[in-house]
Amino acid sequence: MLNNFTLGIEEEYMVMDPQTRELRSHEQKIVEQAHRVLRDKVKAEFHQAVVEVGTQICANIDEACEDVSMLRRTIAGIAGELGYSIGASGTHPFSKWQLQHITDNPRYFEIVNEMQDAARSNLIFGLHVHVGMENREMALHIANSVRYFLPHVFALSTNSPFWEGRNTGFKSYRTKVFDKFPRTGIPDYFASIEEYDRYIQLLVKTNCIDNPKKVWWDLRVHPYFNTVEFRICDVPLTVMETCTLAALFQAVCAKIYKLRMQNLNFIIYNRALVNENKWRASRYGIDGNLIDFGKEQEVNARALIHELLDFVDDVVDELGSRHYIKRTLDILNNGTGADQQLKVYEDTQDLVSVTDFVINRFLKDC
């Protein structure tokens, strides 16, 4: 019997002017109104043109997706009443970070004071997926192993090809923006939870960080909850894509857990090797080659994603997630959010049309 792999999903949304489609400060009006119905499921973010939402702790993927759908509908409705548009993309196609306001919060001013333009320019929008664990020891074991699969799922999430009015050539430029921050990217391997905790304590002791949440890796054992938190993905265009990615993260955790219960382990790969695949995924999405480290050769990314689906196949029915896992094939067939944004731009040569497309996809499947 599999562990109860609960889910929590967080998404970050763009707030835009309906006329210009530029990012626009909502002066926390959306958050203030949403608090009345959503309570702590919505909060302000670093930039005033961002709204962050988070689900409750969900027993399964169906419950999580119902919550995400409700959150998108609620935020879009409140924003519309206040005269704003909402969309989900890892970066805005053309708005400039230099024109955006920072949320009035001492914590954010402290980050700006320390990181300067690295923080001010961090105008990006991500997806975070928490998968519940029985204890932190198991969370670390699973985190060590699932690092290998981060680029595979990340490639499916790519949804930020444009930055400040330019086609960057990347399927996910969001990750390039975030790379300027310290303590980001693929985490190292840790031999024990005690070693991990000593590392965090050393950072605090030496004033590198003042709390463990300032470790912003693509994957982390959460400092306060018994969860593995996946942070590598761009926020997807649609709820269905979000649910598919969350289901994949849950399934790969369950598979590693199942192997552990059978006294089997997945091979642990070096951080530097996994980083090679992450770079390829950010550049090419699902249309490039990733490295199969077992075979020591390049393999089409789509083929490796099919191998991932085969790898988790024996746990998805027990998780109740097969109907979402299957939607991975839709992403492979129809393209990622980045592919779809690029297609609109190819057809129109107009980034306003791309932004309209992002806005119009926000409530699809809700």
C-alpha positions in Angstrom: 0.0 0.0 0.0 1.4 3.4 -1.0 1.9 6.2 1.5 -0.7 8.9 1.5 0.9 11.3 -0.9 -1.2 14.4 -0.2 -0.9 17.4 -2.6 -0.7 21.2 -2.3 -0.4 23.4 -5.4 0.7 27.0 -5.6 0.4 29.2 -8.7 1.5 32.8 -9.5 -0.6 34.9 -11.8 0.0 38.0 -13.9 -2.2 41.0 -13.3 -2.7 43.1 -16.4 -4.3 46.2 -17.8 -7.2 45.0 -20.1 -6.5 47.8 -22.6 -2.7 47.8 -22.9 -2.1 44.2 -21.7 0.9 45.6 -19.7 1.5 44.2 -16.3 -0.2 46.5 -13.8 -0.1 47.0 -10.0 -3.4 46.1 -8.4 -2.4 47.8 -5.2 -3.3 44.6 -3.4 -7.0 45.2 -4.1 -7.4 41.7 -5.6 -5.7 40.1 -2.6 -7.8 42.2 -0.1 -11.1 41.2 -1.7 -10.0 37.6 -2.3 -9.1 37.2 1.4 -12.7 37.5 2.3 -13.6 34.3 0.4 -10.3 32.5 0.1 -8.7 33.5 3.4 -5.0 32.4 3.4 -5.3 30.7 0.0 -4.3 34.0 -1.6 -1.4 36.4 -0.8 0.6 39.2 -2.2 3.9 38.6 -3.9 7.1 40.5 -4.3 5.9 42.6 -7.3 2.5 44.3 -7.2 1.5 42.9 -10.5 1.5 39.3 -9.1 -1.1 37.3 -7.2 -0.1 34.0 -5.6 -2.7 31.4 -4.7 -2.3 28.0 -2.9 -4.6 25.1 -2.4 -5.5 23.5 0.9 -3.8 20.1 1.7 -5.5 17.8 -0.8 -6.0 14.1 -0.4 -5.6 13.3 -4.1 -5.2 15.0 -7.5 -8.9 15.3 -8.1 -9.4 17.4 -5.0 -6.3 19.5 -5.8 -7.5 20.2 -9.3 -11.0 21.2 -8.1 -9.3 23.7 -5.7 -7.0 25.1 -8.4 -10.0 25.6 -10.7 -11.9 27.4 -8.0 -8.9 29.6 -7.2 -8.5 30.6 -10.9 -12.2 31.3 -11.3 -12.4 33.4 -8.1 -9.2 35.5 -8.8 -10.3 36.1 -12.5 -13.8 37.1 -11.3 -12.5 39.5 -8.7 -9.9 40.9 -11.0 -12.5 41.5 -13.7 -14.8 43.4 -11.4 -11.8 45.6 -10.4 -10.9 46.3 -14.0 -7.9 43.9 -14.4 -7.1 40.9 -16.6 -5.4 37.7 -15.3 -3.1 35.3 -17.1 -0.6 32.5 -16.4 2.8 32.5 -18.1 6.3 32.1 -16.7 7.1 35.6 -18.0 5.1 38.4 -19.4 5.6 38.7 -23.2 6.7 42.4 -23.2 6.3 44.3 -19.9 9.5 45.6 -18.5 10.5 44.9 -14.9 12.0 48.4 -14.5 8.4 49.8 -14.5 6.9 47.5 -11.9 6.3 48.4 -8.3 7.5 46.3 -5.3 5.0 45.3 -2.7 5.2 47.5 0.4 6.5 44.9 2.9 9.7 45.0 5.0 10.6 41.4 4.0 10.6 42.4 0.3 12.6 45.6 1.0 15.1 43.6 2.8 15.5 41.3 -0.2 15.9 44.3 -2.6 18.5 45.8 -0.3 20.5 42.6 -0.4 20.1 41.5 -4.0 19.4 44.8 -5.8 18.6 44.4 -9.5 18.7 40.6 -9.2 15.6 40.9 -7.1 14.0 43.8 -8.9 14.2 42.0 -12.2 12.8 38.7 -10.8 9.4 39.3 -12.5 8.6 35.7 -13.1 5.7 33.3 -12.4 6.0 29.8 -11.2 4.2 26.6 -10.1 5.1 24.9 -6.8 3.8 21.4 -6.0 4.0 20.0 -2.5 3.8 16.2 -2.1 3.2 15.0 1.4 5.6 12.5 3.1 5.4 10.3 6.2 8.5 12.0 7.6 11.4 14.2 6.7 13.8 11.3 6.4 11.7 9.7 3.6 11.2 13.2 2.1 15.0 13.5 1.7 15.4 10.0 0.3 12.8 10.7 -2.3 14.2 14.2 -3.1 17.6 12.8 -3.7 16.2 10.3 -6.2 13.6 12.4 -8.1 16.2 15.1 -9.0 16.9 13.0 -12.1 13.3 13.5 -13.4 13.1 17.3 -12.8 14.2 18.2 -16.3 11.7 15.8 -17.9 8.7 17.4 -16.1 10.1 20.9 -16.4 10.3 20.4 -20.2 6.6 19.8 -20.2 5.9 23.0 -18.2 8.0 25.4 -20.4 5.8 28.5 -20.8 8.1 31.6 -20.9 9.6 32.2 -24.4 9.4 36.0 -24.4 11.1 38.6 -22.2 10.7 42.3 -22.4 9.4 42.1 -26.0 12.0 39.7 -27.3 11.8 36.1 -28.4 14.6 34.8 -26.2 15.2 31.5 -28.1 14.4 29.7 -24.8 11.3 27.7 -24.1 11.6 28.7 -20.4 13.4 32.0 -20.0 12.0 32.3 -16.5 14.7 29.9 -15.2 17.4 32.1 -16.7 16.0 35.1 -14.8 15.8 33.2 -11.5 19.4 31.9 -11.9 20.6 35.3 -10.7 19.4 34.4 -7.2 21.7 32.5 -4.8 20.7 29.0 -3.7 18.7 28.2 -6.8 18.8 25.3 -9.3 19.2 21.6 -8.8 20.0 20.7 -5.2 23.0 18.7 -4.1 22.7 15.1 -2.8 22.5 14.8 1.0 23.3 11.5 2.7 21.0 12.1 5.6 18.4 14.5 7.0 20.9 15.4 9.7 23.4 16.4 7.0 20.8 18.5 5.3 19.8 20.2 8.5 23.4 21.0 9.4 23.8 22.7 6.0 20.8 24.9 6.7 22.0 25.7 10.2 25.4 26.7 8.8 23.8 29.1 6.4 21.8 30.7 9.2 24.8 30.8 11.5 26.9 32.5 8.9 24.2 35.1 8.0 23.8 33.7 4.5 20.1 33.4 5.2 17.9 34.3 8.2 15.4 31.5 7.6 15.4 28.1 5.7 12.8 29.4 3.2 15.5 31.4 1.5 16.8 28.2 0.0 15.1 28.5 -3.4 16.2 25.2 -5.1 14.2 23.6 -7.9 13.3 20.9 -5.3 13.6 21.0 -1.6 12.6 19.2 1.6 10.2 21.8 3.0 11.7 23.4 6.2 8.5 23.3 8.1 6.2 20.6 6.6 6.7 17.0 5.8 6.6 17.6 2.1 8.9 17.5 -1.0 8.4 20.8 -2.8 8.9 20.9 -6.5 9.7 24.5 -7.6 11.2 24.1 -11.1 8.2 24.6 -13.3 6.8 27.6 -15.1 3.2 28.3 -14.2 1.1 26.6 -17.0 -1.4 28.3 -19.2 -4.3 26.0 -18.1 -5.5 24.1 -15.1 -5.3 20.8 -16.9 -1.6 21.3 -17.5 -1.1 22.2 -13.9 -2.9 19.1 -12.8 -0.9 16.9 -15.2 2.4 18.2 -13.9 1.3 17.8 -10.2 0.1 14.3 -10.9 3.5 13.4 -12.5 5.4 14.8 -9.5 3.2 12.8 -7.1 3.5 9.6 -9.2 7.3 9.8 -9.3 7.5 10.3 -5.6 5.1 7.3 -5.1 7.3 5.2 -7.4 10.5 6.0 -5.6 8.7 5.2 -2.3 7.5 1.9 -3.7 11.0 0.9 -4.7 12.3 1.8 -1.2 9.7 -0.4 0.4 11.0 -3.2 -1.8 14.6 -2.5 -0.7 15.4 -1.1 -4.2 16.8 2.3 -5.0 16.9 4.5 -8.1 20.3 5.5 -9.3 21.5 8.8 -7.8 23.0 11.0 -10.5 25.4 13.9 -10.0 23.9 17.4 -9.7 26.1 18.6 -12.6 24.7 15.9 -14.9 21.1 16.7 -14.0 21.9 20.4 -14.7 22.9 19.5 -18.2 19.4 18.2 -18.8 17.8 21.2 -17.1 19.6 23.6 -19.4 18.5 21.6 -22.5 14.9 21.5 -21.2 14.9 25.3 -20.7 16.3 25.9 -24.2 14.3 23.4 -26.2 11.4 22.2 -24.1 10.1 18.9 -25.4 11.6 19.4 -28.8 15.3 18.8 -28.0 17.4 15.9 -26.8 18.0 15.0 -23.1 20.8 12.8 -21.9 20.1 9.3 -20.8 22.8 8.9 -18.3 22.3 5.1 -18.0 23.0 4.7 -21.8 25.4 7.7 -21.8 23.8 9.1 -25.0 21.4 11.8 -26.2 17.8 10.7 -26.5 14.8 12.6 -27.8 13.1 14.3 -24.9 9.7 13.0 -25.9 11.1 9.4 -25.8 12.4 10.0 -22.3 9.1 11.4 -21.2 7.4 8.3 -22.5 9.9 6.2 -20.5 8.9 8.3 -17.4 5.3 7.4 -18.0 6.2 3.7 -18.2 8.3 4.1 -15.0 5.3 5.4 -12.9 2.6 3.3 -14.6 2.3 0.8 -11.8 1.4 3.4 -9.1 -1.0 5.8 -10.9 -4.1 3.7 -10.5 -3.6 3.5 -6.7 -3.1 7.2 -6.6 -6.2 7.7 -8.7 -4.4 9.9 -11.2 -4.3 8.0 -14.5 -6.8 10.4 -16.2 -4.4 13.3 -15.5 -1.2 11.4 -16.3 -2.7 10.5 -19.7 -2.9 14.2 -20.4 0.9 14.3 -20.7 0.3 12.9 -24.2 -1.8 16.0 -25.0 1.1 18.2 -24.1 3.4 16.1 -26.2 1.0 16.3 -29.1 -0.2 20.0 -28.8 3.0 21.5 -27.5 3.8 23.2 -24.2 2.6 26.7 -23.3 5.8 28.1 -24.8 5.2 26.3 -28.1 1.6 27.6 -28.2 2.7 31.2 -27.5 5.4 31.0 -30.2 2.8 29.7 -32.7 0.5 32.7 -32.0 3.5 35.0 -32.5 4.5 33.2 -35.7 1.0 33.7 -37.0 0.5 37.3 -35.9 3.9 38.9 -35.3 2.2 40.6 -32.4 3.0 40.2 -28.7 -0.3 41.8 -27.7 -2.0 38.9 -29.5 0.2 36.5 -27.6 -0.8 38.1 -24.3 -4.5 37.9 -25.3 -4.0 34.2 -26.0 -2.5 33.7 -22.5 -5.4 35.6 -20.9 -8.0 33.6 -22.9 -6.5 30.3 -21.9 -6.5 31.1 -18.1 -10.0 29.7 -17.4 -9.9 26.9 -20.0 -10.8 23.6 -18.2 -12.1 25.6 -15.1 
